[in-house]
């Protein structure tokens, strides 16, 4: 072999080696680029997952944070793993573990769930302030316990009010019904033997039937008002007052009570003329019933910039200070014997309160024993309009009814 052939062969080997090295280098660079791309994609996917997880946690925290119920998650060691803001409000703080969970009835319930894996519900009273709380605990897996705490104070109060109402209504209806039955039986027995007694028992029947009718009518009005009022039309309260005062004139004369009304111009409110008449009627009737002969009942209406006030003042027997907070409760009577004797149902002031509240207003009372009482109803004033004409042709003003 000559030298030229050797040189050519060596050059070919060198070229082949160079090409191979280039190929290897190219493949290495491609592998690196691919690895880098995979790393970027993996990082982007991880970022997306983390963002999704943060978003989900944010939604979860938003939901749990806006709940009225308190949520507490205890781990297998019964240490707190999660608690929302509502739990802090209900319990007055966030317990670090079940050992700090109060009232004690709640601790026992949670420990029982952790032991038996059986859901449980318990209610307990928490003081300062006095509230009734309901705890529902259930196993959450791996020894954890999920606790939900809700405030049932209002629900218990409503149940108590409902029970009291049924009891009181039954008692109030039973009394005149029993009197009617007794009078009817006596009347039937004496009709032939003692005809002179018939008018007396017939009058008793009429009185008790009228009382029963009043109770039923007031119950129906109260039920309607508790479902919401018919508020929507402009009403001249001063005209309503004068019409109701004229209606009450006969009963005031029989009781020997002087009625007077004072108005300070048109008193315009938006609401239900029917319900406002009911409010005035009950306040005036209540004042007449609790005022002795020779006394006086005065009704004032006054319109200011944004409100109308109705004040009913009497010179009657008055109300003890300790009784004032309860006089607007259903069937509550300061003097039961006098109220029944004068025809009261025990529902009038409760009706007044509901009418005032349905019209966006309020009612308050002040009183002094032996001097008299004053009831003040405050209602939002309505803007004048052409539709606010008085409900009758009478003009409002100042004067005495009887």
C-alpha atoms as a printed R data frame, in Angstrom:
    type eleno elety resid chain resno        x      y      z
1   ATOM     1    CA   UNK     A     1    0.000  0.000  0.000
2   ATOM     2    CA   UNK     A     2    1.403  3.357 -0.930
3   ATOM     3    CA   UNK     A     3    1.601  6.369  1.327
4   ATOM     4    CA   UNK     A     4   -1.223  8.197 -0.445
5   ATOM     5    CA   UNK     A     5   -3.654  5.397  0.202
6   ATOM     6    CA   UNK     A     6   -2.730  5.388  3.881
7   ATOM     7    CA   UNK     A     7   -3.270  9.122  4.137
8   ATOM     8    CA   UNK     A     8   -6.643  8.864  2.450
9   ATOM     9    CA   UNK     A     9   -7.684  6.064  4.793
10  ATOM    10    CA   UNK     A    10   -6.612  8.016  7.853
11  ATOM    11    CA   UNK     A    11   -8.526 11.040  6.629
12  ATOM    12    CA   UNK     A    12  -11.622  8.898  6.143
13  ATOM    13    CA   UNK     A    13  -11.347  7.537  9.676
14  ATOM    14    CA   UNK     A    14  -10.950 11.024 11.095
15  ATOM    15    CA   UNK     A    15  -13.967 12.235  9.129
16  ATOM    16    CA   UNK     A    16  -16.052  9.307 10.297
17  ATOM    17    CA   UNK     A    17  -15.027  9.918 13.893
18  ATOM    18    CA   UNK     A    18  -15.915 13.607 13.561
19  ATOM    19    CA   UNK     A    19  -19.329 12.821 12.138
20  ATOM    20    CA   UNK     A    20  -19.991 10.349 14.957
21  ATOM    21    CA   UNK     A    21  -18.943 12.854 17.558
22  ATOM    22    CA   UNK     A    22  -21.209 15.476 15.995
23  ATOM    23    CA   UNK     A    23  -24.109 13.069 16.013
24  ATOM    24    CA   UNK     A    24  -23.489 12.217 19.656
25  ATOM    25    CA   UNK     A    25  -23.196 15.872 20.565
26  ATOM    26    CA   UNK     A    26  -26.427 16.667 18.692
27  ATOM    27    CA   UNK     A    27  -28.238 13.864 20.444
28  ATOM    28    CA   UNK     A    28  -26.931 15.046 23.828
29  ATOM    29    CA   UNK     A    29  -28.111 18.600 23.141
30  ATOM    30    CA   UNK     A    30  -31.544 17.279 22.068
31  ATOM    31    CA   UNK     A    31  -31.779 15.207 25.219
32  ATOM    32    CA   UNK     A    32  -30.880 18.222 27.347
33  ATOM    33    CA   UNK     A    33  -33.400 20.428 25.536
34  ATOM    34    CA   UNK     A    34  -36.062 17.747 25.930
35  ATOM    35    CA   UNK     A    35  -35.278 17.342 29.604
36  ATOM    36    CA   UNK     A    36  -35.449 21.086 30.097
37  ATOM    37    CA   UNK     A    37  -38.788 21.244 28.243
38  ATOM    38    CA   UNK     A    38  -40.147 18.397 30.353
39  ATOM    39    CA   UNK     A    39  -38.959 20.139 33.497
40  ATOM    40    CA   UNK     A    40  -40.678 23.387 32.437
41  ATOM    41    CA   UNK     A    41  -43.884 21.545 31.611
42  ATOM    42    CA   UNK     A    42  -43.745 19.681 34.911
43  ATOM    43    CA   UNK     A    43  -43.169 22.968 36.771
44  ATOM    44    CA   UNK     A    44  -46.038 24.657 34.912
45  ATOM    45    CA   UNK     A    45  -48.307 21.717 35.688
46  ATOM    46    CA   UNK     A    46  -47.260 21.871 39.338
47  ATOM    47    CA   UNK     A    47  -47.935 25.634 39.402
48  ATOM    48    CA   UNK     A    48  -51.375 25.035 37.883
49  ATOM    49    CA   UNK     A    49  -52.136 22.381 40.459
50  ATOM    50    CA   UNK     A    50  -50.977 24.627 43.274
51  ATOM    51    CA   UNK     A    51  -53.070 27.520 41.916
52  ATOM    52    CA   UNK     A    52  -56.102 25.250 41.651
53  ATOM    53    CA   UNK     A    53  -55.528 23.999 45.184
54  ATOM    54    CA   UNK     A    54  -55.209 27.579 46.474
55  ATOM    55    CA   UNK     A    55  -58.375 28.552 44.643
56  ATOM    56    CA   UNK     A    56  -60.230 25.559 46.066
57  ATOM    57    CA   UNK     A    57  -58.955 26.347 49.558
58  ATOM    58    CA   UNK     A    58  -60.034 29.950 49.089
59  ATOM    59    CA   UNK     A    59  -63.533 28.867 48.045
60  ATOM    60    CA   UNK     A    60  -63.636 26.406 50.939
61  ATOM    61    CA   UNK     A    61  -62.533 29.068 53.421
62  ATOM    62    CA   UNK     A    62  -65.047 31.525 51.963
63  ATOM    63    CA   UNK     A    63  -67.893 29.034 52.273
64  ATOM    64    CA   UNK     A    64  -66.962 27.865 55.750
65  ATOM    65    CA   UNK     A    65  -66.236 31.408 56.882
66  ATOM    66    CA   UNK     A    66  -69.643 32.699 55.751
67  ATOM    67    CA   UNK     A    67  -71.590 29.910 57.440
68  ATOM    68    CA   UNK     A    68  -73.741 30.717 60.450
69  ATOM    69    CA   UNK     A    69  -72.904 27.306 61.883
70  ATOM    70    CA   UNK     A    70  -69.602 26.781 63.623
71  ATOM    71    CA   UNK     A    71  -67.416 24.062 62.064
72  ATOM    72    CA   UNK     A    72  -64.681 22.279 64.030
73  ATOM    73    CA   UNK     A    73  -62.484 19.450 62.728
74  ATOM    74    CA   UNK     A    74  -60.622 17.429 65.336
75  ATOM    75    CA   UNK     A    75  -57.855 15.020 64.322
76  ATOM    76    CA   UNK     A    76  -57.291 11.519 65.633
77  ATOM    77    CA   UNK     A    77  -55.710 12.974 68.797
78  ATOM    78    CA   UNK     A    78  -58.789 15.206 69.200
79  ATOM    79    CA   UNK     A    79  -56.693 18.312 68.618
80  ATOM    80    CA   UNK     A    80  -58.144 21.111 66.503
81  ATOM    81    CA   UNK     A    81  -57.229 20.824 62.836
82  ATOM    82    CA   UNK     A    82  -59.683 23.464 61.569
83  ATOM    83    CA   UNK     A    83  -62.220 25.922 62.997
84  ATOM    84    CA   UNK     A    84  -64.173 28.655 61.217
85  ATOM    85    CA   UNK     A    85  -65.071 32.129 62.493
86  ATOM    86    CA   UNK     A    86  -68.636 31.179 63.414
87  ATOM    87    CA   UNK     A    87  -67.291 28.655 65.911
88  ATOM    88    CA   UNK     A    88  -65.379 31.434 67.657
89  ATOM    89    CA   UNK     A    89  -68.595 33.468 67.910
90  ATOM    90    CA   UNK     A    90  -70.662 30.599 69.262
91  ATOM    91    CA   UNK     A    91  -68.116 29.294 71.762
92  ATOM    92    CA   UNK     A    92  -66.420 32.569 72.601
93  ATOM    93    CA   UNK     A    93  -63.062 31.354 71.287
94  ATOM    94    CA   UNK     A    94  -61.320 28.591 69.359
95  ATOM    95    CA   UNK     A    95  -60.559 25.475 71.428
96  ATOM    96    CA   UNK     A    96  -57.100 24.026 70.854
97  ATOM    97    CA   UNK     A    97  -58.405 20.543 71.599
98  ATOM    98    CA   UNK     A    98  -61.466 18.729 72.848
99  ATOM    99    CA   UNK     A    99  -60.276 19.388 76.407
100 ATOM   100    CA   UNK     A   100  -61.022 23.098 75.896
101 ATOM   101    CA   UNK     A   101  -64.435 22.502 74.320
102 ATOM   102    CA   UNK     A   102  -67.211 23.976 76.484
103 ATOM   103    CA   UNK     A   103  -69.894 23.354 77.714
104 ATOM   104    CA   UNK     A   104  -68.795 20.047 79.208
105 ATOM   105    CA   UNK     A   105  -71.727 18.232 77.593
106 ATOM   106    CA   UNK     A   106  -70.075 18.956 74.239
107 ATOM   107    CA   UNK     A   107  -66.794 17.373 75.376
108 ATOM   108    CA   UNK     A   108  -68.549 14.191 76.428
109 ATOM   109    CA   UNK     A   109  -70.456 14.018 73.150
110 ATOM   110    CA   UNK     A   110  -67.295 14.386 71.025
111 ATOM   111    CA   UNK     A   111  -65.374 11.823 73.044
112 ATOM   112    CA   UNK     A   112  -68.283  9.432 72.662
113 ATOM   113    CA   UNK     A   113  -68.215  9.834 68.875
114 ATOM   114    CA   UNK     A   114  -64.447  9.259 68.803
115 ATOM   115    CA   UNK     A   115  -64.930  6.039 70.763
116 ATOM   116    CA   UNK     A   116  -68.087  4.622 69.154
117 ATOM   117    CA   UNK     A   117  -67.940  6.215 65.670
118 ATOM   118    CA   UNK     A   118  -71.648  6.932 66.060
119 ATOM   119    CA   UNK     A   119  -72.992 10.430 65.198
120 ATOM   120    CA   UNK     A   120  -74.600 12.323 68.081
121 ATOM   121    CA   UNK     A   121  -76.564 15.550 68.591
122 ATOM   122    CA   UNK     A   122  -76.761 17.373 71.912
123 ATOM   123    CA   UNK     A   123  -78.008 20.773 73.096
124 ATOM   124    CA   UNK     A   124  -76.550 22.760 75.970
125 ATOM   125    CA   UNK     A   125  -76.839 26.237 77.437
126 ATOM   126    CA   UNK     A   126  -73.898 28.614 77.304
127 ATOM   127    CA   UNK     A   127  -73.822 31.606 79.626
128 ATOM   128    CA   UNK     A   128  -72.509 35.153 79.233
129 ATOM   129    CA   UNK     A   129  -74.505 35.730 77.170
130 ATOM   130    CA   UNK     A   130  -77.174 33.114 77.738
131 ATOM   131    CA   UNK     A   131  -77.545 31.131 74.531
132 ATOM   132    CA   UNK     A   132  -78.668 27.628 73.621
133 ATOM   133    CA   UNK     A   133  -76.287 25.779 71.293
134 ATOM   134    CA   UNK     A   134  -76.783 22.535 69.382
135 ATOM   135    CA   UNK     A   135  -73.739 20.358 68.650
136 ATOM   136    CA   UNK     A   136  -73.748 17.655 65.996
137 ATOM   137    CA   UNK     A   137  -70.642 15.444 65.915
138 ATOM   138    CA   UNK     A   138  -69.848 12.701 63.381
139 ATOM   139    CA   UNK     A   139  -66.811 10.552 62.567
140 ATOM   140    CA   UNK     A   140  -64.713 11.983 59.723
141 ATOM   141    CA   UNK     A   141  -62.417  8.989 59.057
142 ATOM   142    CA   UNK     A   142  -59.046  7.923 60.461
143 ATOM   143    CA   UNK     A   143  -60.190  8.763 63.987
144 ATOM   144    CA   UNK     A   144  -61.058 12.399 63.152
145 ATOM   145    CA   UNK     A   145  -64.325 13.972 64.326
146 ATOM   146    CA   UNK     A   146  -66.292 16.683 62.510
147 ATOM   147    CA   UNK     A   147  -68.312 19.001 64.768
148 ATOM   148    CA   UNK     A   148  -71.013 21.465 63.720
149 ATOM   149    CA   UNK     A   149  -72.327 23.978 66.293
150 ATOM   150    CA   UNK     A   150  -75.460 26.061 65.691
151 ATOM   151    CA   UNK     A   151  -77.316 28.646 67.761
152 ATOM   152    CA   UNK     A   152  -80.860 27.436 68.492
153 ATOM   153    CA   UNK     A   153  -81.787 30.140 71.019
154 ATOM   154    CA   UNK     A   154  -84.353 31.789 68.740
155 ATOM   155    CA   UNK     A   155  -85.831 28.447 67.706
156 ATOM   156    CA   UNK     A   156  -86.266 27.411 71.334
157 ATOM   157    CA   UNK     A   157  -87.786 30.791 72.165
158 ATOM   158    CA   UNK     A   158  -90.249 30.507 69.280
159 ATOM   159    CA   UNK     A   159  -91.198 27.006 70.391
160 ATOM   160    CA   UNK     A   160  -91.736 28.271 73.927
161 ATOM   161    CA   UNK     A   161  -93.841 31.184 72.665
162 ATOM   162    CA   UNK     A   162  -95.882 28.802 70.531
163 ATOM   163    CA   UNK     A   163  -96.495 26.457 73.446
164 ATOM   164    CA   UNK     A   164  -97.428 29.347 75.720
165 ATOM   165    CA   UNK     A   165  -99.729 30.746 73.060
166 ATOM   166    CA   UNK     A   166 -101.575 27.454 72.619
167 ATOM   167    CA   UNK     A   167 -101.884 27.061 76.385
168 ATOM   168    CA   UNK     A   168 -103.074 30.626 76.946
169 ATOM   169    CA   UNK     A   169 -105.432 30.614 73.973
170 ATOM   170    CA   UNK     A   170 -106.966 27.336 75.124
171 ATOM   171    CA   UNK     A   171 -107.430 28.754 78.621
172 ATOM   172    CA   UNK     A   172 -108.903 32.028 77.386
173 ATOM   173    CA   UNK     A   173 -111.339 30.253 75.071
174 ATOM   174    CA   UNK     A   174 -112.225 27.650 77.663
175 ATOM   175    CA   UNK     A   175 -113.339 30.209 80.262
176 ATOM   176    CA   UNK     A   176 -116.152 31.898 78.281
177 ATOM   177    CA   UNK     A   177 -117.102 28.589 76.679
178 ATOM   178    CA   UNK     A   178 -117.569 27.055 80.141
179 ATOM   179    CA   UNK     A   179 -119.570 30.093 81.274
180 ATOM   180    CA   UNK     A   180 -121.788 29.836 78.217
181 ATOM   181    CA   UNK     A   181 -122.378 26.151 78.843
182 ATOM   182    CA   UNK     A   182 -123.163 26.723 82.527
183 ATOM   183    CA   UNK     A   183 -125.518 29.604 81.776
184 ATOM   184    CA   UNK     A   184 -127.280 27.628 79.052
185 ATOM   185    CA   UNK     A   185 -127.759 24.613 81.356
186 ATOM   186    CA   UNK     A   186 -129.045 26.832 84.168
187 ATOM   187    CA   UNK     A   187 -131.333 28.686 81.812
188 ATOM   188    CA   UNK     A   188 -132.776 25.432 80.575
189 ATOM   189    CA   UNK     A   189 -133.352 24.254 84.149
190 ATOM   190    CA   UNK     A   190 -135.036 27.434 85.463
191 ATOM   191    CA   UNK     A   191 -136.967 28.414 82.353
192 ATOM   192    CA   UNK     A   192 -140.189 26.832 83.626
193 ATOM   193    CA   UNK     A   193 -139.760 27.069 87.412
194 ATOM   194    CA   UNK     A   194 -138.302 30.579 87.637
195 ATOM   195    CA   UNK     A   195 -139.164 32.627 84.527
196 ATOM   196    CA   UNK     A   196 -137.965 35.829 86.209
197 ATOM   197    CA   UNK     A   197 -134.392 34.509 86.188
198 ATOM   198    CA   UNK     A   198 -134.398 33.950 82.431
199 ATOM   199    CA   UNK     A   199 -133.371 37.524 81.445
200 ATOM   200    CA   UNK     A   200 -130.432 37.449 83.867
201 ATOM   201    CA   UNK     A   201 -129.010 34.209 82.485
202 ATOM   202    CA   UNK     A   202 -129.758 35.298 78.926
203 ATOM   203    CA   UNK     A   203 -127.748 38.477 79.542
204 ATOM   204    CA   UNK     A   204 -124.884 36.373 80.900
205 ATOM   205    CA   UNK     A   205 -124.998 34.200 77.790
206 ATOM   206    CA   UNK     A   206 -124.813 37.297 75.622
207 ATOM   207    CA   UNK     A   207 -121.859 38.748 77.555
208 ATOM   208    CA   UNK     A   208 -119.842 35.539 77.423
209 ATOM   209    CA   UNK     A   209 -120.660 34.957 73.756
210 ATOM   210    CA   UNK     A   210 -119.558 38.502 72.970
211 ATOM   211    CA   UNK     A   211 -116.337 37.962 74.922
212 ATOM   212    CA   UNK     A   212 -115.689 34.711 73.064
213 ATOM   213    CA   UNK     A   213 -116.328 36.477 69.755
214 ATOM   214    CA   UNK     A   214 -113.849 39.223 70.691
215 ATOM   215    CA   UNK     A   215 -111.147 36.722 71.565
216 ATOM   216    CA   UNK     A   216 -111.597 34.877 68.267
217 ATOM   217    CA   UNK     A   217 -111.603 38.153 66.302
218 ATOM   218    CA   UNK     A   218 -108.418 39.339 68.041
219 ATOM   219    CA   UNK     A   219 -106.735 35.978 67.437
220 ATOM   220    CA   UNK     A   220 -107.556 36.206 63.740
221 ATOM   221    CA   UNK     A   221 -106.261 39.788 63.559
222 ATOM   222    CA   UNK     A   222 -103.081 38.836 65.402
223 ATOM   223    CA   UNK     A   223 -102.481 35.829 63.150
224 ATOM   224    CA   UNK     A   224 -102.893 38.022 60.065
225 ATOM   225    CA   UNK     A   225 -100.599 40.719 61.422
226 ATOM   226    CA   UNK     A   226  -97.878 38.224 62.352
227 ATOM   227    CA   UNK     A   227  -97.819 37.168 58.692
228 ATOM   228    CA   UNK     A   228  -97.123 40.760 57.590
229 ATOM   229    CA   UNK     A   229  -99.193 43.874 57.160
230 ATOM   230    CA   UNK     A   230 -100.961 45.388 54.181
231 ATOM   231    CA   UNK     A   231  -98.699 48.418 53.847
232 ATOM   232    CA   UNK     A   232  -98.866 50.448 50.672
233 ATOM   233    CA   UNK     A   233 -101.349 53.331 50.577
234 ATOM   234    CA   UNK     A   234 -101.064 56.880 51.954
235 ATOM   235    CA   UNK     A   235 -103.201 57.233 55.083
236 ATOM   236    CA   UNK     A   236 -104.229 60.329 57.043
237 ATOM   237    CA   UNK     A   237 -103.613 59.107 60.589
238 ATOM   238    CA   UNK     A   238 -105.268 62.208 62.075
239 ATOM   239    CA   UNK     A   239 -108.499 61.328 60.238
240 ATOM   240    CA   UNK     A   240 -108.297 57.707 61.358
241 ATOM   241    CA   UNK     A   241 -107.879 58.914 64.953
242 ATOM   242    CA   UNK     A   242 -110.952 61.162 64.862
243 ATOM   243    CA   UNK     A   243 -113.087 58.417 63.321
244 ATOM   244    CA   UNK     A   244 -112.011 55.922 66.013
245 ATOM   245    CA   UNK     A   245 -112.558 58.478 68.779
246 ATOM   246    CA   UNK     A   246 -116.119 59.043 67.567
247 ATOM   247    CA   UNK     A   247 -116.674 55.283 67.518
248 ATOM   248    CA   UNK     A   248 -115.430 55.031 71.119
249 ATOM   249    CA   UNK     A   249 -117.601 57.921 72.297
250 ATOM   250    CA   UNK     A   250 -120.507 55.761 73.534
251 ATOM   251    CA   UNK     A   251 -118.321 53.393 75.561
252 ATOM   252    CA   UNK     A   252 -116.479 56.387 77.071
253 ATOM   253    CA   UNK     A   253 -119.767 57.987 78.138
254 ATOM   254    CA   UNK     A   254 -120.922 54.741 79.753
255 ATOM   255    CA   UNK     A   255 -117.631 54.587 81.674
256 ATOM   256    CA   UNK     A   256 -117.818 58.267 82.629
257 ATOM   257    CA   UNK     A   257 -114.544 59.016 80.830
258 ATOM   258    CA   UNK     A   258 -113.931 62.233 78.884
259 ATOM   259    CA   UNK     A   259 -112.330 61.863 75.433
260 ATOM   260    CA   UNK     A   260 -110.326 64.548 73.659
261 ATOM   261    CA   UNK     A   261 -108.238 64.629 70.504
262 ATOM   262    CA   UNK     A   262 -105.554 67.062 69.425
263 ATOM   263    CA   UNK     A   263 -103.913 67.108 66.003
264 ATOM   264    CA   UNK     A   264 -101.052 69.166 64.625
265 ATOM   265    CA   UNK     A   265 -102.093 69.319 60.982
266 ATOM   266    CA   UNK     A   266 -102.335 66.331 58.620
267 ATOM   267    CA   UNK     A   267 -100.453 63.283 59.872
268 ATOM   268    CA   UNK     A   268  -99.633 61.333 56.740
269 ATOM   269    CA   UNK     A   269  -98.186 57.815 56.842
270 ATOM   270    CA   UNK     A   270  -97.954 54.997 54.325
271 ATOM   271    CA   UNK     A   271  -99.689 51.841 55.356
272 ATOM   272    CA   UNK     A   272 -103.008 50.108 55.870
273 ATOM   273    CA   UNK     A   273 -105.953 52.229 57.008
274 ATOM   274    CA   UNK     A   274 -107.607 49.069 58.326
275 ATOM   275    CA   UNK     A   275 -104.648 48.115 60.505
276 ATOM   276    CA   UNK     A   276 -104.001 51.659 61.707
277 ATOM   277    CA   UNK     A   277 -107.647 51.885 62.750
278 ATOM   278    CA   UNK     A   278 -107.128 48.646 64.663
279 ATOM   279    CA   UNK     A   279 -104.071 50.154 66.388
280 ATOM   280    CA   UNK     A   280 -105.895 53.325 67.460
281 ATOM   281    CA   UNK     A   281 -109.022 51.392 68.507
282 ATOM   282    CA   UNK     A   282 -107.085 49.053 70.787
283 ATOM   283    CA   UNK     A   283 -105.109 51.867 72.408
284 ATOM   284    CA   UNK     A   284 -108.218 53.976 73.046
285 ATOM   285    CA   UNK     A   285 -110.310 51.020 74.300
286 ATOM   286    CA   UNK     A   286 -107.451 49.974 76.584
287 ATOM   287    CA   UNK     A   287 -107.205 53.518 77.993
288 ATOM   288    CA   UNK     A   288 -110.966 53.731 78.618
289 ATOM   289    CA   UNK     A   289 -111.101 50.331 80.347
290 ATOM   290    CA   UNK     A   290 -108.319 51.281 82.772
291 ATOM   291    CA   UNK     A   291 -109.567 54.788 83.587
292 ATOM   292    CA   UNK     A   292 -112.003 55.363 86.422
293 ATOM   293    CA   UNK     A   293 -115.177 57.438 86.030
294 ATOM   294    CA   UNK     A   294 -114.355 61.128 85.933
295 ATOM   295    CA   UNK     A   295 -111.006 60.465 84.254
296 ATOM   296    CA   UNK     A   296 -109.770 61.603 80.880
297 ATOM   297    CA   UNK     A   297 -108.255 60.016 77.748
298 ATOM   298    CA   UNK     A   298 -106.373 62.255 75.327
299 ATOM   299    CA   UNK     A   299 -105.084 61.340 71.872
300 ATOM   300    CA   UNK     A   300 -102.474 63.504 70.122
301 ATOM   301    CA   UNK     A   301 -101.094 63.207 66.594
302 ATOM   302    CA   UNK     A   302  -98.025 65.141 65.569
303 ATOM   303    CA   UNK     A   303  -96.210 65.147 62.225
304 ATOM   304    CA   UNK     A   304  -92.548 66.079 62.120
305 ATOM   305    CA   UNK     A   305  -90.048 66.060 59.267
306 ATOM   306    CA   UNK     A   306  -89.631 62.323 58.910
307 ATOM   307    CA   UNK     A   307  -91.991 60.760 61.429
308 ATOM   308    CA   UNK     A   308  -95.496 60.847 62.823
309 ATOM   309    CA   UNK     A   309  -96.216 60.254 66.500
310 ATOM   310    CA   UNK     A   310  -99.479 59.113 68.022
311 ATOM   311    CA   UNK     A   311  -99.783 59.545 71.794
312 ATOM   312    CA   UNK     A   312 -102.629 58.101 73.871
313 ATOM   313    CA   UNK     A   313 -102.625 59.349 77.464
314 ATOM   314    CA   UNK     A   314 -105.021 58.450 80.263
315 ATOM   315    CA   UNK     A   315 -105.510 59.367 83.894
316 ATOM   316    CA   UNK     A   316 -106.202 55.757 84.868
317 ATOM   317    CA   UNK     A   317 -104.910 53.299 87.427
318 ATOM   318    CA   UNK     A   318 -101.438 53.072 85.919
319 ATOM   319    CA   UNK     A   319  -99.076 50.127 85.418
320 ATOM   320    CA   UNK     A   320  -96.393 48.928 87.871
321 ATOM   321    CA   UNK     A   321  -92.870 49.542 86.538
322 ATOM   322    CA   UNK     A   322  -91.985 45.830 86.781
323 ATOM   323    CA   UNK     A   323  -94.899 44.981 84.464
324 ATOM   324    CA   UNK     A   324  -94.100 47.476 81.680
325 ATOM   325    CA   UNK     A   325  -91.628 45.253 79.763
326 ATOM   326    CA   UNK     A   326  -94.291 42.539 79.351
327 ATOM   327    CA   UNK     A   327  -97.485 44.450 78.560
328 ATOM   328    CA   UNK     A   328  -97.122 43.907 74.798
329 ATOM   329    CA   UNK     A   329  -97.014 40.116 75.150
330 ATOM   330    CA   UNK     A   330  -99.995 38.082 74.019
331 ATOM   331    CA   UNK     A   331 -102.539 37.374 76.763
332 ATOM   332    CA   UNK     A   332 -100.473 39.231 79.339
333 ATOM   333    CA   UNK     A   333 -102.630 41.178 81.785
334 ATOM   334    CA   UNK     A   334 -101.499 43.408 84.634
335 ATOM   335    CA   UNK     A   335 -104.845 42.986 86.421
336 ATOM   336    CA   UNK     A   336 -106.577 39.864 85.093
337 ATOM   337    CA   UNK     A   337 -109.759 40.330 87.090
338 ATOM   338    CA   UNK     A   338 -110.256 43.935 85.939
339 ATOM   339    CA   UNK     A   339 -109.353 43.112 82.341
340 ATOM   340    CA   UNK     A   340 -111.917 40.311 82.103
341 ATOM   341    CA   UNK     A   341 -114.527 42.397 83.934
342 ATOM   342    CA   UNK     A   342 -114.152 45.238 81.434
343 ATOM   343    CA   UNK     A   343 -114.113 42.947 78.398
344 ATOM   344    CA   UNK     A   344 -110.382 42.848 77.641
345 ATOM   345    CA   UNK     A   345 -108.976 39.891 75.722
346 ATOM   346    CA   UNK     A   346 -105.313 40.341 76.623
347 ATOM   347    CA   UNK     A   347 -104.396 40.679 72.932
348 ATOM   348    CA   UNK     A   348 -104.985 44.384 72.257
349 ATOM   349    CA   UNK     A   349 -101.509 45.711 73.038
350 ATOM   350    CA   UNK     A   350  -99.870 42.821 71.202
351 ATOM   351    CA   UNK     A   351 -101.928 43.798 68.141
352 ATOM   352    CA   UNK     A   352 -100.783 47.409 68.572
353 ATOM   353    CA   UNK     A   353  -97.133 46.344 68.620
354 ATOM   354    CA   UNK     A   354  -97.491 44.208 65.484
355 ATOM   355    CA   UNK     A   355  -99.274 46.978 63.553
356 ATOM   356    CA   UNK     A   356  -96.577 49.497 64.506
357 ATOM   357    CA   UNK     A   357  -93.751 47.138 63.517
358 ATOM   358    CA   UNK     A   358  -95.439 46.199 60.231
359 ATOM   359    CA   UNK     A   359  -95.469 49.907 59.391
360 ATOM   360    CA   UNK     A   360  -91.767 50.291 60.192
361 ATOM   361    CA   UNK     A   361  -92.480 51.958 63.522
362 ATOM   362    CA   UNK     A   362  -92.471 51.216 67.221
363 ATOM   363    CA   UNK     A   363  -94.560 51.640 70.359
364 ATOM   364    CA   UNK     A   364  -93.450 52.462 73.886
365 ATOM   365    CA   UNK     A   365  -95.243 52.965 77.178
366 ATOM   366    CA   UNK     A   366  -94.641 54.971 80.333
367 ATOM   367    CA   UNK     A   367  -96.806 54.835 83.428
368 ATOM   368    CA   UNK     A   368  -97.130 55.758 87.076
369 ATOM   369    CA   UNK     A   369  -99.396 53.922 89.500
370 ATOM   370    CA   UNK     A   370 -102.461 55.958 90.426
371 ATOM   371    CA   UNK     A   371 -101.622 58.677 87.907
372 ATOM   372    CA   UNK     A   372 -102.091 57.138 84.467
373 ATOM   373    CA   UNK     A   373 -100.300 55.799 81.426
374 ATOM   374    CA   UNK     A   374  -99.024 57.103 78.117
375 ATOM   375    CA   UNK     A   375  -98.506 55.068 74.942
376 ATOM   376    CA   UNK     A   376  -96.445 56.596 72.123
377 ATOM   377    CA   UNK     A   377  -96.501 55.119 68.613
378 ATOM   378    CA   UNK     A   378  -93.823 56.376 66.203
379 ATOM   379    CA   UNK     A   379  -94.297 55.789 62.468
380 ATOM   380    CA   UNK     A   380  -92.325 56.912 59.398
381 ATOM   381    CA   UNK     A   381  -93.940 59.928 57.733
382 ATOM   382    CA   UNK     A   382  -95.075 59.655 54.115
383 ATOM   383    CA   UNK     A   383  -94.501 62.321 51.473
384 ATOM   384    CA   UNK     A   384  -97.679 64.270 50.598
385 ATOM   385    CA   UNK     A   385  -99.452 63.268 47.392
386 ATOM   386    CA   UNK     A   386 -102.776 63.682 45.694
387 ATOM   387    CA   UNK     A   387 -103.721 60.147 46.740
388 ATOM   388    CA   UNK     A   388 -103.455 61.062 50.420
389 ATOM   389    CA   UNK     A   389 -106.954 62.457 50.762
390 ATOM   390    CA   UNK     A   390 -108.751 61.883 54.095
391 ATOM   391    CA   UNK     A   391 -110.880 58.759 54.275
392 ATOM   392    CA   UNK     A   392 -113.916 60.850 55.209
393 ATOM   393    CA   UNK     A   393 -115.174 64.373 54.746
394 ATOM   394    CA   UNK     A   394 -114.325 65.370 58.315
395 ATOM   395    CA   UNK     A   395 -111.578 67.889 58.853
396 ATOM   396    CA   UNK     A   396 -108.821 67.214 61.354
397 ATOM   397    CA   UNK     A   397 -108.413 69.668 64.156
398 ATOM   398    CA   UNK     A   398 -108.434 70.133 67.875
399 ATOM   399    CA   UNK     A   399 -111.386 69.528 70.148
400 ATOM   400    CA   UNK     A   400 -113.312 67.280 72.472
401 ATOM   401    CA   UNK     A   401 -115.278 64.322 71.193
402 ATOM   402    CA   UNK     A   402 -117.947 64.183 73.870
